[in-house]
Amino acid sequence: MNKIWLKNYPQGTPAEIDPDQYTSILDLLDKTFAKFGDKPAFHNLGCSLSFAELDLQSRAFAAFLQGLPGMVKGERVAIMSPNLLQYPVVLIGILRAGMTVVNVNPLYTPRELEHQLKDSGARAIVIVENFAQTLQQVLDRTPVEHVITAQIGDMLPVPKRWLVNFVIKHVRKMVPKWRIDSAITLRDALGRGGWRFLQRALAPGNDPLSPFQVRDRAVAEFADGDLATADMLILNASPAVAAYLARTGTELWRSECMSGEVGSSAVFADGRVFAANAYAALVCLDADSGAELWRTDEVALPDVASLAAAAGLVFLAASDGTVTCVHADTGKPAWEHAFDSGFYSSPVVADGKVYLIDKEGVAHILAAAAEFSELAVCPLGEGVVTTPAFVGGRIYIRGGAHLYGVGAAGP
């Protein structure tokens, strides 16, 4: 192979590496600290952190972690921080403590954060306090036992540290109010760790020291795509609407807001979950946390058909023939219309229209709008109790005796 990229290497850069040069990441770090000492390792917010300072601070944090109850070799520690000087201090400290790093996107919503902490099994988290309110909302539903909070300017020299932290919190108002009683600050953690002896690595149960092995896991990464709402399974049942991670079955949240024999499915739209059942209520839940946003029992509720939601509206079809449209933000009715026959088939919203088929097999096409408008009526000639499927520009309907395909004729 002609390695054409080698001509772009700076002078003195080897073309090959020796994978046996270092026995572990810790060996690499130790030799790097010894070699470069007072040279700058990282630069941020106008200040530099030398290799020697990084060695000292990360060693202190590692010792602190080893002193926390239950934190032994292999335990996972989450970091929820942007690119600041404290990030390499914490990351290297976790590695030196013999533990595993779990990086967390600082922009995660509460639901996304809750899932990642559950899925990773993190027992400790280091979080910049700008995002602590997000953690506060889900902490009691995660395996996290130890919370260490940092401020943006924590690793800057005084007085710049004080000035940066004051401006961010009190002038720019970038830190939402939060309260986690068990949390300790990163500065306190470094102070405590500075007085402790750093053990090379801990074996489970604080047994005699166990050295790192080449295959020991250093970092556990989790892709953002794993947290997409599409990967959630939301079930409407009695007595609760509950959300689960589809890949693992992990329960993300549960809201005990339903009753009776539930027949309809929940529906998701615009970050909210809508669920209903006859003799119970129509409820709107926050998709991140399961918190109830509103409920109403002043509309005709479905006992079989599921809901449909689009364009800020929710559509309900009941077995007595009543179809209702409510505003998704408030649950207030927009309109209600009584049809001659009831509905077991669920409404479907497509192309700005609501498609409903009643039990007698009459299809009603309505405008998906806050004012009632029936655009078309199409009788099929036989009963229908199933929901139509929209695929490839066609509508497929299973009637009592026939399967219908509605749309433009194919080639």
N, C-alpha and C positions, 0 to 999 in steps of 0.2 A: 504494500500500500504506500502510495506517495503522500506523506503527511505534510501537505502544503501549508497547514496552519502553523507549523513550527517556525516559519520565517517571521511570524508576527510576535513570537515570544520575546520578552525583554532579555537582554544579555545576562547570562548567568542562570537563567531558568532552565532546569533540567527537562529533557524531553520525556523522561519516564520517572515514575515515583517508585519508591521501595515500600511496598505494603507492609513489610515486616520491620520497618524502621521504628514504629511505635507499637507498643503492646496493647494500647487502649486509647480512648479519647483523653483520659486523665494523664497518661504518659505524654501525649502530645501537648496538653496544656502546661504541664509542669516544665517541660523542656522549653516551651515557647516563653513562659514567664521568666525563666532563668536567662534565656538568650537575649531578650529585648528589654527587660527591666524598665528603665525610665522613659523609653520611647513611647509616643502616643499610640494607644490601641484603638480608641474611639473618640469621636468629636461630635458634640451636639450642643445646640443653644449657645454657641460661642465658647464652650469649655471642652477641655480634653481630659480623658481618663487614660493614664499610663498603664502599661502592662503590670507594673509593680502594684499600682493601686487596685487594678482589677484582680490581681492575685490575692491581695489582702481582703478586699471587700467580699469577693466570692467565697473565700475560705470562711469568713465570718458567717455568711448566710448559710453555707453548707453545714457548719457546726450548729447553727440555730435549728435548722430543719431536723438534724439528727437528734436533737433534744426534745422534739415534740412527741407527745404520746402517740404510739402506734405507727410512727413514721420510720420504716425500716427499708432496707435495700429493695428496690423495685417499685416502691410506692409511686404513684403518679401525682405530679404537682402541676397545676394549670397556671399559665401566665396569660393575663388579659391586659395587654399593654401595647401602646404604639411604640415607635422607634425612639427610645430614650436611653440615657446612659444606664439607668437601672436595669434595662432589659438584659444586656450581656452579663451584668453582675448576678442577676437572679438565675438566668439560664445556666451559666457555668457553675453557680452555687448548687443548683439541683443536681447537675451531673457529678460534682465532687462529693455530694452527699450519698451517691449511689442510687439516686432515684431517677425517674423518667419524666421528661418534659412533655407537657401537653399544651401546645399553642392554641390560644382562643382568639378569634377575631373580635376586636374591641367594639365592632359595630353590630354584634349579634343582638337580636331581640331576646327578651326573657325566655321565650319558648326554645329558641335555638341554643341559648346558653344552658338551659336546664337539660336539654337532650345531650349536649356534648359532655357535660359534667357527669351525667349518668352513664353515658355510653363508654366514656374513658375510665370511669371508676376513680376519678381524681379525689383524693382525700384532703388536699390543700390547694389553695389558690392565692396567687399574688395578683392583685388587681389595682390599676390606677383608679383613684377614687372618683374620677369623672364618670366611671361606669359602675360604681358601687351600687347605685340605686337599682340597676338591672339585676345584679346579683341578689340584692335584698329581697326582691320579689319572688325568687325561686329557691333560695338557699335551703329552706327546710324540706325541700323535696329532692335534694341531691345528697350524694355521699360525702360532701365536703364537711370536714370537721375543723379545719384551721384556715382562717382568712387573714391575709397580710395585705394591708392597703398602702399604696404609695401615692405621693404627690408628684406632679410634673417636674418640679425643681429639686427633688430629693438628693440627687447626686451632684448638684452644683455647689460651688464654694459659697460660704457666707461672705457678704450679705446678699449676693445675687439669689441664692436659694430662697431666702425669706421674701424678697421682692417678687420673684416669679410666682411663688405659691400664693402670695397675697393678691396679686393682680388677677390671676386665673380664677381664684375662688370668689373674691369680693368685688372686683372691678368688672371683669368680663362675665362673671356669673356662669362659668362653664362647669361648675360642679353641682348637679342636682342634689337636693337634700337626701340624705340616707342615714340609716342607723343599723349597725350590726354590732351588737353588744360584745361579742366575743372577738372582734377584730383587733389586731395590733398593727402598728405602723411599721413600715419597712425600716425606718431609722431605728426604732426600738429593737427590731429583730437583729439588725447588724450590730447594735450595741451589746445585746445579750450574747450573740454568737462570738463576738470578739473575745469573750472571757472563757469560751468553751474550747475543749480539745477536739480537733477534727479527726474522727476515725476514718480510715481509708475507705471503708464501705461496711455496711451492716448486713448481716444475714438475717433472714426472717426470725422474729422472736428475740432480737438482740443477742443472738448466740455469738460465739467467737467470730472474729472478723473473717469475712469471706471476700477474697480479692475479686475485682472485675474480671469477667471472662470476655473474650473477643466478641461473642455473640450476645452478650447482655444488651437489652434494648435501652437506647439512650433517649430517643424521641418517639412519641406516638402521635402521628398526624391524622387529622380527621378532615375530610373534604367538605367544603361548604355545601356541595350538592346533596350530601346525605341528609341535610336539614331542611330541604325544600318542603313546602307545605304539601306538595303532591305525594310525598313519602309518608304522610300521615293517614291513618285509617281512623275515621270518626264514626262511632256507632251510636245510634239513638235507641235507647232501651229503657226499661223501668228498673230501678228508679233514677238512672243517671245517663247523661250523655258523656261519652268518654273518648279521648283521643289516644291513639297508640302509634308508636313508630312501626311502620309497615315492615321494615326490614328485620326487626328483632322482636316485635311484640311488646316492647317496653311501654308501659303506660306513662303518658306525658301529663295528662290532667284528667280530672273527673268532676262533673258538675251534677249534683243530685237535684234535678229540676223537672223530672218527668214522672209520669205515673200511668197506670192502666196497661192494657194490652197494646203495645206499640207496634204499628204496622208500617209507618212511613220512615224513610231514611232522612238523615240530616243532610244539609247542603251547605257548601262553602262559597263565599263571595266577599271580595274586598276585605280580607283579613278577619272575617266574622263567620261564625257557624250559626245556622238557623235550624231549629228543630221544633216539631210540634206533634201533638197527639190529641185526639178527641177526649174530652172530659179532663184534659190537663191544661195545657197552655201552648202558645207559640212563644219561644224564647230565642233571644239573640245572645250569643256568647263570644267573647274575645278568643280568637283562634290561637293566640300565643299562650294564654294562661287558663282559659276556660272560665274566666270571670263572667258573671251574668251582667249584660249591658242593659237589657230591658226584657220585659215579659208582658204578655197580654192574653186574656181569655175572653175578650170582647169581640172576637171574630169567629166565623164558622171554621171549625178545626177539622182537618182530615183524619180519617181513621184507617185509610188504606193508602191513598196516593201520597207520594212524597212531594216536597216543595220544589219550587224553581225560583232562582234569584238572579237578577241582572239589572243593570242600569239604575241601581239604588232602590229597587223594588223587589218585593217578595210576593210570589203568587201561590195561592192555596186552592185546592179543589177538593170538595167534600163529597161524600157518597150520597148526600141528599140533593146534589145538583148546585150547591152554592159555590161560586168561585169568588175569591177575595183577593184584592191587591192591597198591600200595606207598604208604607215607607220603611226602607231597611234601617234608616238611622234612628227612628223613633218607635216603630210598631204601630203608628197611627194609620187607620184605614184610608186608602185613596179612593177605592170604589168596591162595590159588592154587586154581584149579579146572580140571579137565580135562573138556572137552565131547567128544561123539562125533564132531563134525565140526570142521574148521578154519575160520579166519576170514581172508577177504580184505577184507571190509567193516570199516570202522573203527568203534570204539565211539563212541557219542554220549551225553552226559549232558544230561538235561532233566528238570526238575521232580523232582529228587531221585532220579532213576532212571538206570540205564545201559542203553542199548538196543544189542544186538548181534544181527547176523544172520549165521548161518554159511553155508558154501558150499552146503549142501543147501537153503537157504531157510527155515531154522527161526529165528524171532526169539526171542531170550532177553531178558527184562526183569529186571534185577537191581536191588537196592537200592544206591544210591551211598553205601556205608557201609564201615566198616573190618571188618565181619563179612560173610561171604558169605551172601546170601539171594536165591534165585531167586523172583521174584514171579509170573512168568507165562511160558508157552511158547506160541508162535503159529506153527505151520507154514504157509507160503505155498503149498506144493505145487510149487514150481519153484526152481531154483538162483538164488543171489544172490551177486554178487561186488562190488557197489557199496555205497556208504555212503548211508544214508537221509538225506533232507533234511526239516527241521522248519520249516514255514512256516505262519503264520496259524492255529495250533492244529491243523494236520494233519501227518501223516507221509507223505512220498512215497518210494516204493521202486521202483527199476527192477529187475525180475527178468529171467530169461533170455528170457521171451516177453511179459511184460506190464508195464505201469506201474500201480502201485497207489497209491491215495490213501486213507489211513486216518484217520478222525476223524468228528466229528459231521456228519450230512448237512446240506448247505446249503439255502437257501430255493429 
